[in-house]
Amino acid sequence: MHRSAPAPAAQVVHAARGAGQTGARKFQKELLAPLRYQNPEAVIEVRVNDDPGASSASAHLVLSGGESHEVDITHARSTDILRAVLTAAGVEEVAVESAVRAAKVANGSLGPVDLEQTPEETPAGIAGA
């Protein structure tokens, strides 16, 4: 009998409120729907910890090959969580940065000057030259 590879899965765990949880909540609210749309075969779950003393947030990924990754997302911005999740999933760096840029445009965190710059014109691109 042929065993198929497990379906990709992700579980995001965060507290309902408290320090270090805002990015995880924004990630859930703004970025999980597009991830679900782009990855219909993936099982993506969110678990909200109602414990008022909970201080950590995490994302647990299981890739289609069975490889597992745990990402600490406490105190991280939603776009940094997106970057960490996509990187852990093995997405190419150019595609990761494109997705992060699109997320920033969608949530309004890029200003007019940022929108005019191409990745090669950003300080990181200039410093790497």
Salt bridges, closest charged atoms under 4 A:
GLU67 OE2 - HIS69 NE2 2.94
GLU70 OE1 - HIS60 ND1 2.70
ASP80 OD1 - ARG83 NH1 2.98
GLU97 OE2 - ARG83 NE 2.95
